[in-house]
């Protein structure tokens, strides 16, 4: 859970200030595969708009399975206090009418060659409220 929480701590910081630094090296130390690519794409998209996230995303992860090659996590994500804001004019960019504020997210972590756990997949299930 510590590796999972640290991944989201860094990704949330990157989404809050996508143009403040090159977030790639930090995220690469915490993720691989689909999770890495999705996180980097989000940060790049926010930087290109330009926009950033204000507020806090809350999570409530729990481990659902552990094997030597994978840890599975089920999380409840709450976007209620977080919003995407334009850097140009401060306008709210969220589709607040259609946004799902609370949903389940499934994630997997895999061991790296140096023994650390890396987030490898993140799959939001927007139709599964929590």
The first five atom37 places (N, CA, C, CB, O) and aatype in JSON, in Angstrom:
{
  "aatype": [20, 20, 20, 20, 20, 20, 20, 20, 20, 20, 20, 20, 20, 20, 20, 20, 20, 20, 20, 20, 20, 20, 20, 20, 20, 20, 20, 20, 20, 20, 20, 20, 20, 20, 20, 20, 20, 20, 20, 20, 20, 20, 20, 20, 20, 20, 20, 20, 20, 20, 20, 20, 20, 20, 20, 20, 20, 20, 20, 20, 20, 20, 20, 20, 20, 20, 20, 20, 20, 20, 20, 20, 20, 20, 20, 20, 20, 20, 20, 20, 20, 20, 20, 20, 20, 20, 20, 20, 20, 20, 20, 20, 20, 20, 20, 20, 20, 20, 20, 20, 20, 20, 20, 20, 20, 20, 20, 20, 20, 20, 20, 20, 20, 20, 20, 20, 20, 20, 20, 20, 20, 20, 20, 20, 20, 20, 20, 20, 20, 20],
  "atom_mask": [
    [1, 1, 1, 1, 1],
    [1, 1, 1, 1, 1],
    [1, 1, 1, 1, 1],
    [1, 1, 1, 1, 1],
    [1, 1, 1, 1, 1],
    [1, 1, 1, 1, 1],
    [1, 1, 1, 1, 1],
    [1, 1, 1, 1, 1],
    [1, 1, 1, 1, 1],
    [1, 1, 1, 1, 1],
    [1, 1, 1, 1, 1],
    [1, 1, 1, 1, 1],
    [1, 1, 1, 1, 1],
    [1, 1, 1, 1, 1],
    [1, 1, 1, 1, 1],
    [1, 1, 1, 1, 1],
    [1, 1, 1, 1, 1],
    [1, 1, 1, 1, 1],
    [1, 1, 1, 1, 1],
    [1, 1, 1, 1, 1],
    [1, 1, 1, 1, 1],
    [1, 1, 1, 1, 1],
    [1, 1, 1, 1, 1],
    [1, 1, 1, 1, 1],
    [1, 1, 1, 1, 1],
    [1, 1, 1, 1, 1],
    [1, 1, 1, 1, 1],
    [1, 1, 1, 1, 1],
    [1, 1, 1, 1, 1],
    [1, 1, 1, 1, 1],
    [1, 1, 1, 1, 1],
    [1, 1, 1, 1, 1],
    [1, 1, 1, 1, 1],
    [1, 1, 1, 1, 1],
    [1, 1, 1, 1, 1],
    [1, 1, 1, 1, 1],
    [1, 1, 1, 1, 1],
    [1, 1, 1, 1, 1],
    [1, 1, 1, 1, 1],
    [1, 1, 1, 1, 1],
    [1, 1, 1, 1, 1],
    [1, 1, 1, 1, 1],
    [1, 1, 1, 1, 1],
    [1, 1, 1, 1, 1],
    [1, 1, 1, 1, 1],
    [1, 1, 1, 1, 1],
    [1, 1, 1, 1, 1],
    [1, 1, 1, 1, 1],
    [1, 1, 1, 1, 1],
    [1, 1, 1, 1, 1],
    [1, 1, 1, 1, 1],
    [1, 1, 1, 1, 1],
    [1, 1, 1, 1, 1],
    [1, 1, 1, 1, 1],
    [1, 1, 1, 1, 1],
    [1, 1, 1, 1, 1],
    [1, 1, 1, 1, 1],
    [1, 1, 1, 1, 1],
    [1, 1, 1, 1, 1],
    [1, 1, 1, 1, 1],
    [1, 1, 1, 1, 1],
    [1, 1, 1, 1, 1],
    [1, 1, 1, 1, 1],
    [1, 1, 1, 1, 1],
    [1, 1, 1, 1, 1],
    [1, 1, 1, 1, 1],
    [1, 1, 1, 1, 1],
    [1, 1, 1, 1, 1],
    [1, 1, 1, 1, 1],
    [1, 1, 1, 1, 1],
    [1, 1, 1, 1, 1],
    [1, 1, 1, 1, 1],
    [1, 1, 1, 1, 1],
    [1, 1, 1, 1, 1],
    [1, 1, 1, 1, 1],
    [1, 1, 1, 1, 1],
    [1, 1, 1, 1, 1],
    [1, 1, 1, 1, 1],
    [1, 1, 1, 1, 1],
    [1, 1, 1, 1, 1],
    [1, 1, 1, 1, 1],
    [1, 1, 1, 1, 1],
    [1, 1, 1, 1, 1],
    [1, 1, 1, 1, 1],
    [1, 1, 1, 1, 1],
    [1, 1, 1, 1, 1],
    [1, 1, 1, 1, 1],
    [1, 1, 1, 1, 1],
    [1, 1, 1, 1, 1],
    [1, 1, 1, 1, 1],
    [1, 1, 1, 1, 1],
    [1, 1, 1, 1, 1],
    [1, 1, 1, 1, 1],
    [1, 1, 1, 1, 1],
    [1, 1, 1, 1, 1],
    [1, 1, 1, 1, 1],
    [1, 1, 1, 1, 1],
    [1, 1, 1, 1, 1],
    [1, 1, 1, 1, 1],
    [1, 1, 1, 1, 1],
    [1, 1, 1, 1, 1],
    [1, 1, 1, 1, 1],
    [1, 1, 1, 1, 1],
    [1, 1, 1, 1, 1],
    [1, 1, 1, 1, 1],
    [1, 1, 1, 1, 1],
    [1, 1, 1, 1, 1],
    [1, 1, 1, 1, 1],
    [1, 1, 1, 1, 1],
    [1, 1, 1, 1, 1],
    [1, 1, 1, 1, 1],
    [1, 1, 1, 1, 1],
    [1, 1, 1, 1, 1],
    [1, 1, 1, 1, 1],
    [1, 1, 1, 1, 1],
    [1, 1, 1, 1, 1],
    [1, 1, 1, 1, 1],
    [1, 1, 1, 1, 1],
    [1, 1, 1, 1, 1],
    [1, 1, 1, 1, 1],
    [1, 1, 1, 1, 1],
    [1, 1, 1, 1, 1],
    [1, 1, 1, 1, 1],
    [1, 1, 1, 1, 1],
    [1, 1, 1, 1, 1],
    [1, 1, 1, 1, 1],
    [1, 1, 1, 1, 1],
    [1, 1, 1, 1, 1],
    [1, 1, 1, 1, 1],
    [1, 1, 1, 1, 1]
  ],
  "atom_positions": [
    [[0.81, -1.2, 0.0], [0.0, 0.0, 0.0], [0.86, 1.26, 0.0], [-0.93, 0.0, 1.2], [0.47, 2.28, -0.57]],
    [[2.02, 1.19, 0.64], [2.89, 2.37, 0.66], [3.33, 2.76, -0.75], [4.13, 2.12, 1.54], [3.34, 3.95, -1.09]],
    [[3.7, 1.79, -1.56], [4.12, 2.08, -2.94], [2.96, 2.65, -3.75], [4.67, 0.81, -3.62], [3.15, 3.58, -4.54]],
    [[1.78, 2.12, -3.56], [0.59, 2.61, -4.25], [0.28, 4.05, -3.83], [-0.62, 1.69, -3.96], [0.03, 4.91, -4.67]],
    [[0.3, 4.29, -2.54], [0.02, 5.65, -2.05], [1.06, 6.66, -2.53], [-0.04, 5.66, -0.51], [0.72, 7.79, -2.87]],
    [[2.3, 6.26, -2.56], [3.35, 7.17, -3.03], [3.19, 7.48, -4.51], [4.74, 6.57, -2.77], [3.39, 8.62, -4.92]],
    [[2.81, 6.5, -5.3], [2.53, 6.73, -6.72], [1.48, 7.83, -6.86], [2.04, 5.44, -7.4], [1.68, 8.78, -7.62]],
    [[0.37, 7.71, -6.15], [-0.69, 8.71, -6.27], [-0.29, 10.05, -5.67], [-1.94, 8.2, -5.6], [-0.73, 11.1, -6.15]],
    [[0.53, 10.04, -4.62], [1.0, 11.31, -4.07], [1.76, 12.1, -5.13], [1.88, 11.07, -2.83], [1.55, 13.3, -5.3]],
    [[2.66, 11.42, -5.85], [3.46, 12.08, -6.88], [2.59, 12.46, -8.09], [4.62, 11.16, -7.33], [2.71, 13.56, -8.61]],
    [[1.72, 11.57, -8.53], [0.85, 11.87, -9.67], [-0.06, 13.05, -9.34], [0.0, 10.62, -10.05], [-0.26, 13.93, -10.18]],
    [[-0.61, 13.09, -8.13], [-1.45, 14.22, -7.75], [-0.65, 15.52, -7.72], [-2.09, 13.97, -6.37], [-1.15, 16.57, -8.14]],
    [[0.58, 15.47, -7.24], [1.44, 16.67, -7.24], [1.73, 17.11, -8.68], [2.76, 16.39, -6.49], [1.75, 18.31, -8.96]],
    [[1.94, 16.16, -9.56], [2.21, 16.49, -10.96], [0.98, 17.09, -11.63], [2.66, 15.23, -11.73], [1.11, 18.03, -12.42]],
    [[-0.18, 16.57, -11.33], [-1.42, 17.13, -11.91], [-1.71, 18.53, -11.36], [-2.61, 16.19, -11.62], [-2.33, 19.35, -12.04]],
    [[-1.27, 18.8, -10.14], [-1.48, 20.11, -9.54], [-0.52, 21.16, -10.1], [-1.33, 20.03, -8.02], [-0.83, 22.35, -10.08]],
    [[0.62, 20.73, -10.6], [1.62, 21.67, -11.14], [2.35, 21.01, -12.31], [2.64, 22.1, -10.03], [3.55, 20.78, -12.23]],
    [[1.63, 20.7, -13.39], [2.22, 19.9, -14.48], [3.4, 20.55, -15.18], [1.18, 19.59, -15.49], [4.26, 19.86, -15.73]],
    [[3.47, 21.87, -15.18], [4.56, 22.55, -15.89], [5.7, 22.98, -14.96], [4.02, 23.77, -16.6], [6.66, 23.6, -15.41]],
    [[5.6, 22.64, -13.68], [6.6, 23.11, -12.72], [7.93, 22.37, -12.82], [6.07, 22.97, -11.33], [8.96, 22.89, -12.38]],
    [[7.92, 21.17, -13.4], [9.13, 20.37, -13.53], [8.86, 19.22, -14.48], [9.62, 19.84, -12.14], [7.73, 19.0, -14.9]],
    [[9.91, 18.48, -14.81], [9.74, 17.26, -15.58], [9.42, 16.14, -14.58], [11.04, 16.92, -16.44], [10.29, 15.7, -13.84]],
    [[8.18, 15.72, -14.58], [7.72, 14.71, -13.61], [8.08, 13.29, -14.02], [6.23, 14.82, -13.44], [7.94, 12.37, -13.22]],
    [[8.55, 13.1, -15.25], [8.82, 11.76, -15.76], [9.74, 10.95, -14.85], [9.42, 11.86, -17.13], [9.39, 9.83, -14.5]],
    [[10.91, 11.46, -14.46], [11.8, 10.62, -13.63], [11.17, 10.16, -12.33], [13.07, 11.38, -13.33], [11.36, 9.01, -11.92]],
    [[10.43, 11.04, -11.67], [9.8, 10.65, -10.4], [8.73, 9.58, -10.61], [9.18, 11.88, -9.72], [8.66, 8.61, -9.86]],
    [[7.91, 9.77, -11.64], [6.85, 8.8, -11.89], [7.43, 7.47, -12.36], [5.86, 9.34, -12.94], [6.91, 6.41, -12.02]],
    [[8.51, 7.52, -13.13], [9.16, 6.27, -13.59], [9.71, 5.44, -12.45], [10.28, 6.59, -14.56], [9.87, 4.22, -12.61]],
    [[10.02, 6.05, -11.31], [10.52, 5.27, -10.17], [9.4, 4.57, -9.42], [11.28, 6.17, -9.22], [9.66, 3.73, -8.55]],
    [[8.15, 4.91, -9.76], [7.0, 4.38, -9.02], [6.06, 3.53, -9.85], [6.24, 5.51, -8.43], [5.19, 2.84, -9.31]],
    [[6.22, 3.57, -11.18], [5.24, 2.9, -12.05], [5.91, 2.29, -13.27], [4.15, 3.87, -12.48], [7.05, 2.62, -13.61]],
    [[5.18, 1.42, -13.91], [5.61, 0.77, -15.14], [4.36, 0.51, -15.99], [6.39, -0.55, -14.85], [3.24, 0.65, -15.5]],
    [[4.56, 0.14, -17.23], [3.45, -0.29, -18.08], [2.36, 0.73, -18.25], [2.86, -1.53, -17.53], [2.62, 1.93, -18.38]],
    [[1.13, 0.25, -18.25], [-0.04, 1.1, -18.48], [-0.15, 2.22, -17.46], [-1.3, 0.26, -18.44], [-0.48, 3.35, -17.82]],
    [[0.13, 1.94, -16.19], [0.02, 2.97, -15.15], [1.0, 4.11, -15.41], [0.27, 2.37, -13.76], [0.65, 5.28, -15.26]],
    [[2.21, 3.77, -15.8], [3.21, 4.79, -16.12], [2.76, 5.62, -17.31], [4.57, 4.14, -16.42], [2.79, 6.85, -17.26]],
    [[2.36, 4.97, -18.38], [1.96, 5.68, -19.59], [0.74, 6.58, -19.34], [1.66, 4.69, -20.71], [0.7, 7.72, -19.83]],
    [[-0.24, 6.09, -18.61], [-1.43, 6.9, -18.32], [-1.1, 8.12, -17.47], [-2.48, 6.05, -17.6], [-1.6, 9.21, -17.74]],
    [[-0.27, 7.93, -16.46], [0.11, 9.06, -15.59], [0.87, 10.12, -16.38], [0.96, 8.57, -14.4], [0.59, 11.31, -16.26]],
    [[1.83, 9.68, -17.19], [2.61, 10.64, -17.98], [1.74, 11.36, -19.01], [3.77, 9.94, -18.69], [1.93, 12.55, -19.24]],
    [[0.8, 10.65, -19.61], [-0.11, 11.27, -20.58], [-1.0, 12.31, -19.92], [-0.97, 10.19, -21.26], [-1.21, 13.39, -20.47]],
    [[-1.53, 11.99, -18.74], [-2.35, 12.96, -18.01], [-1.57, 14.25, -17.74], [-2.84, 12.36, -16.69], [-2.07, 15.34, -17.99]],
    [[-0.37, 14.11, -17.23], [0.45, 15.28, -16.89], [0.77, 16.08, -18.15], [1.77, 14.85, -16.19], [0.69, 17.31, -18.15]],
    [[1.12, 15.4, -19.23], [1.42, 16.09, -20.49], [0.18, 16.8, -21.03], [1.94, 15.09, -21.54], [0.28, 17.93, -21.51]],
    [[-0.98, 16.17, -20.94], [-2.22, 16.8, -21.4], [-2.54, 18.04, -20.59], [-3.38, 15.81, -21.32], [-2.92, 19.07, -21.15]],
    [[-2.41, 17.96, -19.27], [-2.69, 19.11, -18.43], [-1.72, 20.25, -18.75], [-2.6, 18.73, -16.94], [-2.13, 21.41, -18.8]],
    [[-0.45, 19.93, -18.95], [0.54, 20.96, -19.27], [0.24, 21.62, -20.6], [1.95, 20.36, -19.29], [0.45, 22.82, -20.76]],
    [[-0.25, 20.85, -21.56], [-0.5, 21.39, -22.89], [-1.76, 22.27, -22.96], [-0.63, 20.27, -23.89], [-1.87, 23.1, -23.85]],
    [[-2.69, 22.09, -22.03], [-3.94, 22.86, -22.09], [-3.72, 24.38, -21.96], [-4.88, 22.4, -21.0], [-4.29, 25.06, -22.81]],
    [[-3.04, 24.98, -21.11], [-2.51, 24.51, -19.82], [-3.59, 24.57, -18.74], [-1.3, 25.36, -19.41], [-4.45, 25.45, -18.73]],
    [[-3.51, 23.59, -17.83], [-4.45, 23.5, -16.73], [-3.8, 22.72, -15.59], [-5.79, 22.83, -17.18], [-2.76, 22.08, -15.76]],
    [[-4.43, 22.79, -14.45], [-3.94, 22.05, -13.29], [-5.11, 21.67, -12.4], [-2.88, 22.89, -12.5], [-6.2, 22.22, -12.51]],
    [[-4.87, 20.73, -11.52], [-5.9, 20.27, -10.59], [-5.75, 21.04, -9.28], [-5.81, 18.72, -10.35], [-4.65, 21.17, -8.75]],
    [[-6.86, 21.54, -8.79], [-6.89, 22.13, -7.46], [-7.78, 21.26, -6.58], [-7.41, 23.62, -7.5], [-8.72, 20.63, -7.07]],
    [[-7.49, 21.23, -5.3], [-8.27, 20.41, -4.38], [-7.62, 19.06, -4.15], [-9.67, 20.23, -4.91], [-6.52, 18.79, -4.62]],
    [[-8.33, 18.24, -3.44], [-7.79, 16.96, -3.01], [-8.62, 15.8, -3.51], [-7.69, 16.91, -1.5], [-9.85, 15.79, -3.39]],
    [[-7.94, 14.82, -4.08], [-8.56, 13.54, -4.41], [-8.32, 12.64, -3.21], [-7.98, 12.91, -5.76], [-7.19, 12.5, -2.75]],
    [[-9.38, 12.02, -2.69], [-9.18, 11.11, -1.57], [-9.32, 9.67, -2.06], [-10.19, 11.4, -0.44], [-10.07, 9.38, -2.99]],
    [[-8.59, 8.8, -1.4], [-8.58, 7.39, -1.77], [-8.68, 6.54, -0.52], [-7.3, 7.03, -2.56], [-8.31, 6.96, 0.58]],
    [[-9.19, 5.33, -0.7], [-9.31, 4.38, 0.4], [-8.94, 2.99, -0.12], [-10.76, 4.39, 1.01], [-9.81, 2.14, -0.3]],
    [[-7.64, 2.76, -0.38], [-7.22, 1.49, -0.98], [-7.14, 0.34, 0.02], [-5.88, 1.66, -1.65], [-6.88, 0.54, 1.21]],
    [[-7.36, -0.86, -0.5], [-7.14, -2.07, 0.28], [-6.56, -3.13, -0.64], [-8.46, -2.56, 0.95], [-6.87, -3.19, -1.83]],
    [[-5.73, -3.96, -0.07], [-5.12, -5.06, -0.81], [-6.14, -6.19, -0.91], [-3.8, -5.56, -0.12], [-6.73, -6.59, 0.09]],
    [[-6.34, -6.69, -2.13], [-7.3, -7.77, -2.32], [-6.64, -9.11, -2.61], [-8.25, -7.43, -3.45], [-7.25, -10.16, -2.43]],
    [[-5.38, -9.08, -3.06], [-4.67, -10.33, -3.34], [-3.17, -10.05, -3.38], [-5.14, -10.97, -4.68], [-2.72, -8.99, -3.81]],
    [[-2.41, -11.04, -2.92], [-0.95, -10.93, -2.94], [-0.37, -12.25, -3.44], [-0.39, -10.58, -1.52], [-0.68, -13.32, -2.91]],
    [[0.47, -12.16, -4.45], [1.25, -13.3, -4.92], [2.69, -12.81, -5.03], [0.71, -13.86, -6.32], [2.94, -11.61, -4.9]],
    [[3.63, -13.69, -5.26], [5.01, -13.23, -5.41], [5.22, -12.3, -6.61], [5.91, -14.41, -5.54], [6.2, -11.56, -6.64]],
    [[4.31, -12.34, -7.59], [4.51, -11.54, -8.81], [3.51, -10.41, -8.98], [4.44, -12.43, -10.0], [3.61, -9.64, -9.93]],
    [[2.54, -10.29, -8.05], [1.58, -9.2, -8.2], [0.82, -8.96, -6.9], [0.59, -9.52, -9.32], [0.5, -9.88, -6.15]],
    [[0.54, -7.68, -6.65], [-0.35, -7.27, -5.57], [-1.54, -6.59, -6.23], [0.37, -6.33, -4.53], [-1.37, -5.69, -7.06]],
    [[-2.73, -7.0, -5.86], [-3.95, -6.4, -6.4], [-4.56, -5.48, -5.35], [-4.98, -7.49, -6.83], [-4.6, -5.8, -4.16]],
    [[-5.02, -4.33, -5.81], [-5.59, -3.32, -4.92], [-6.96, -2.91, -5.45], [-4.65, -2.08, -4.8], [-7.16, -2.75, -6.65]],
    [[-7.89, -2.74, -4.53], [-9.19, -2.16, -4.84], [-9.28, -0.86, -4.06], [-10.38, -3.14, -4.47], [-9.08, -0.83, -2.84]],
    [[-9.57, 0.22, -4.76], [-9.57, 1.54, -4.16], [-10.93, 2.19, -4.36], [-8.46, 2.42, -4.77], [-11.65, 1.89, -5.32]],
    [[-11.28, 3.08, -3.46], [-12.44, 3.94, -3.63], [-11.89, 5.35, -3.81], [-13.43, 3.85, -2.4], [-11.3, 5.91, -2.89]],
    [[-12.1, 5.91, -4.98], [-11.59, 7.24, -5.32], [-12.73, 8.24, -5.19], [-10.98, 7.26, -6.76], [-13.83, 8.02, -5.7]],
    [[-12.45, 9.35, -4.52], [-13.43, 10.41, -4.35], [-12.85, 11.7, -4.91], [-13.83, 10.59, -2.85], [-11.91, 12.27, -4.36]],
    [[-13.42, 12.16, -6.03], [-12.95, 13.38, -6.69], [-13.66, 14.63, -6.18], [-13.15, 13.26, -8.19], [-13.41, 15.73, -6.68]],
    [[-14.52, 14.48, -5.22], [-15.39, 15.56, -4.78], [-14.74, 16.91, -4.58], [-16.03, 15.18, -3.55], [-15.33, 17.93, -4.93]],
    [[-13.55, 16.95, -4.02], [-12.91, 18.24, -3.71], [-11.84, 18.63, -4.73], [-12.29, 18.18, -2.33], [-11.09, 19.58, -4.49]],
    [[-11.75, 17.93, -5.85], [-10.72, 18.21, -6.85], [-11.37, 18.66, -8.16], [-9.82, 16.97, -7.09], [-12.39, 18.11, -8.59]],
    [[-10.75, 19.67, -8.77], [-11.29, 20.2, -10.03], [-10.15, 20.6, -10.96], [-12.22, 21.39, -9.78], [-9.1, 21.04, -10.51]],
    [[-10.38, 20.46, -12.25], [-9.43, 20.89, -13.27], [-9.72, 22.35, -13.61], [-9.51, 19.99, -14.55], [-10.85, 22.72, -13.94]],
    [[-8.67, 23.18, -13.51], [-8.81, 24.62, -13.68], [-7.85, 25.1, -14.76], [-8.55, 25.37, -12.34], [-6.7, 24.67, -14.82]],
    [[-8.33, 26.01, -15.6], [-7.5, 26.58, -16.66], [-6.43, 27.49, -16.07], [-8.36, 27.36, -17.66], [-6.71, 28.3, -15.19]],
    [[-5.2, 27.36, -16.57], [-4.13, 28.28, -16.16], [-4.31, 29.65, -16.81], [-2.75, 27.69, -16.54], [-3.81, 30.65, -16.29]],
    [[-5.0, 29.7, -17.92], [-5.15, 30.97, -18.66], [-6.1, 31.94, -17.99], [-5.63, 30.69, -20.06], [-5.81, 33.12, -17.84]],
    [[-7.28, 31.41, -17.58], [-8.28, 32.33, -17.06], [-8.95, 31.85, -15.77], [-9.33, 32.56, -18.1], [-9.88, 32.48, -15.28]],
    [[-8.48, 30.73, -15.22], [-9.04, 30.21, -13.97], [-10.38, 29.54, -14.11], [-9.16, 31.31, -13.0], [-11.0, 29.18, -13.11]],
    [[-10.84, 29.35, -15.35], [-12.15, 28.72, -15.57], [-12.13, 27.25, -15.16], [-12.56, 28.84, -17.04], [-11.12, 26.56, -15.32]],
    [[-13.24, 26.78, -14.64], [-13.41, 25.38, -14.29], [-13.58, 24.58, -15.58], [-14.63, 25.18, -13.34], [-14.44, 24.9, -16.4]],
    [[-12.76, 23.56, -15.76], [-12.79, 22.77, -16.99], [-13.5, 21.43, -16.82], [-11.39, 22.53, -17.48], [-13.68, 20.7, -17.79]],
    [[-13.89, 21.1, -15.6], [-14.59, 19.83, -15.35], [-15.99, 19.85, -15.95], [-14.67, 19.55, -13.84], [-16.62, 20.9, -16.03]],
    [[-16.45, 18.7, -16.36], [-17.85, 18.52, -16.76], [-18.6, 18.12, -15.5], [-18.0, 17.43, -17.92], [-18.88, 16.94, -15.28]],
    [[-18.92, 19.11, -14.67], [-19.48, 18.82, -13.35], [-20.85, 18.12, -13.41], [-19.61, 20.1, -12.57], [-21.21, 17.41, -12.48]],
    [[-21.59, 18.31, -14.48], [-22.91, 17.67, -14.59], [-22.8, 16.17, -14.82], [-23.71, 18.3, -15.73], [-23.64, 15.41, -14.35]],
    [[-21.76, 15.74, -15.53], [-21.62, 14.33, -15.89], [-20.5, 13.61, -15.14], [-21.37, 14.21, -17.36], [-20.3, 12.41, -15.33]],
    [[-19.8, 14.31, -14.31], [-18.65, 13.73, -13.62], [-19.08, 12.74, -12.55], [-17.8, 14.84, -12.98], [-19.99, 13.0, -11.76]],
    [[-18.43, 11.6, -12.54], [-18.62, 10.61, -11.48], [-17.64, 10.98, -10.37], [-18.37, 9.12, -12.0], [-16.43, 10.99, -10.57]],
    [[-18.18, 11.29, -9.2], [-17.32, 11.78, -8.12], [-16.7, 10.67, -7.28], [-18.1, 12.69, -7.23], [-15.59, 10.82, -6.77]],
    [[-17.41, 9.56, -7.12], [-16.88, 8.43, -6.33], [-16.98, 7.16, -7.16], [-17.66, 8.27, -4.97], [-18.04, 6.85, -7.72]],
    [[-15.87, 6.44, -7.24], [-15.87, 5.22, -8.04], [-14.76, 4.29, -7.56], [-15.69, 5.54, -9.53], [-13.83, 4.7, -6.87]],
    [[-14.89, 3.04, -7.94], [-13.87, 2.05, -7.63], [-12.74, 2.13, -8.67], [-14.48, 0.61, -7.61], [-12.97, 2.49, -9.82]],
    [[-11.56, 1.8, -8.23], [-10.4, 1.72, -9.12], [-9.64, 0.46, -8.74], [-9.49, 3.01, -9.01], [-9.35, 0.22, -7.57]],
    [[-9.33, -0.34, -9.74], [-8.53, -1.55, -9.51], [-7.12, -1.27, -9.99], [-9.15, -2.79, -10.25], [-6.91, -0.67, -11.05]],
    [[-6.15, -1.71, -9.22], [-4.75, -1.49, -9.57], [-3.96, -2.76, -9.29], [-4.16, -0.29, -8.79], [-4.36, -3.61, -8.49]],
    [[-2.84, -2.86, -9.98], [-1.92, -3.97, -9.74], [-0.52, -3.4, -9.59], [-1.98, -5.01, -10.89], [-0.15, -2.43, -10.25]],
    [[0.25, -4.01, -8.73], [1.65, -3.68, -8.56], [2.47, -4.92, -8.86], [1.94, -3.15, -7.12], [2.06, -6.04, -8.56]],
    [[3.64, -4.7, -9.45], [4.55, -5.8, -9.77], [5.92, -5.47, -9.19], [4.63, -6.03, -11.32], [6.26, -4.3, -9.03]],
    [[6.7, -6.5, -8.89], [8.03, -6.22, -8.34], [8.99, -5.76, -9.43], [8.59, -7.47, -7.65], [8.96, -6.25, -10.56]],
    [[9.85, -4.81, -9.08], [10.9, -4.36, -10.0], [12.12, -5.24, -9.81], [11.25, -2.85, -9.76], [12.17, -6.07, -8.9]],
    [[13.1, -5.06, -10.66], [14.32, -5.88, -10.59], [15.09, -5.63, -9.3], [15.22, -5.6, -11.78], [15.88, -6.48, -8.87]],
    [[14.87, -4.47, -8.67], [15.58, -4.19, -7.41], [14.72, -4.47, -6.18], [16.05, -2.73, -7.39], [15.08, -4.09, -5.06]],
    [[13.57, -5.13, -6.38], [12.75, -5.55, -5.26], [11.67, -4.58, -4.82], [13.62, -5.82, -4.12], [10.86, -4.92, -3.95]],
    [[11.63, -3.39, -5.4], [10.56, -2.45, -5.07], [9.28, -2.85, -5.8], [10.96, -1.0, -5.43], [9.34, -3.55, -6.81]],
    [[8.15, -2.43, -5.31], [6.88, -2.66, -5.98], [6.53, -1.44, -6.82], [5.75, -2.97, -4.96], [6.62, -0.31, -6.34]],
    [[6.12, -1.67, -8.07], [5.74, -0.61, -9.0], [4.28, -0.77, -9.4], [6.65, -0.62, -10.24], [3.82, -1.88, -9.64]],
    [[3.56, 0.33, -9.46], [2.19, 0.28, -9.95], [2.25, -0.01, -11.44], [1.41, 1.63, -9.66], [2.92, 0.7, -12.19]],
    [[1.56, -1.07, -11.87], [1.63, -1.46, -13.29], [0.33, -1.2, -14.04], [1.99, -2.92, -13.4], [0.35, -0.91, -15.23]],
    [[-0.8, -1.3, -13.36], [-2.08, -1.01, -14.01], [-2.97, -0.22, -13.06], [-2.78, -2.31, -14.47], [-2.94, -0.39, -11.84]],
    [[-3.77, 0.64, -13.66], [-4.81, 1.36, -12.95], [-6.05, 1.32, -13.83], [-4.38, 2.84, -12.6], [-5.99, 1.73, -15.0]],
    [[-7.15, 0.84, -13.3], [-8.36, 0.69, -14.11], [-9.56, 1.23, -13.32], [-8.58, -0.8, -14.5], [-10.12, 0.54, -12.47]],
    [[-9.95, 2.47, -13.64], [-11.14, 3.01, -12.97], [-12.4, 2.3, -13.45], [-11.25, 4.52, -13.21], [-12.55, 2.01, -14.64]],
    [[-13.28, 2.04, -12.52], [-14.59, 1.44, -12.83], [-15.64, 2.48, -12.48], [-14.83, 0.07, -12.05], [-16.23, 2.44, -11.4]],
    [[-15.87, 3.41, -13.4], [-16.75, 4.54, -13.14], [-18.19, 4.14, -12.88], [-16.71, 5.49, -14.29], [-18.94, 4.89, -12.26]],
    [[-18.57, 2.95, -13.34], [-19.93, 2.46, -13.11], [-20.07, 1.75, -11.76], [-20.33, 1.52, -14.23], [-21.17, 1.32, -11.4]],
    [[-18.97, 1.64, -11.02], [-19.02, 1.0, -9.7], [-18.81, 2.08, -8.64], [-17.92, -0.13, -9.57], [-17.69, 2.5, -8.38]],
    [[-19.9, 2.52, -8.04], [-19.83, 3.55, -7.02], [-19.34, 2.94, -5.71], [-21.2, 4.24, -6.83], [-19.5, 1.74, -5.48]],
    [[-18.77, 3.75, -4.88], [-18.32, 3.27, -3.56], [-18.62, 4.33, -2.51], [-16.8, 2.94, -3.58], [-18.33, 4.12, -1.33]]
  ]
}
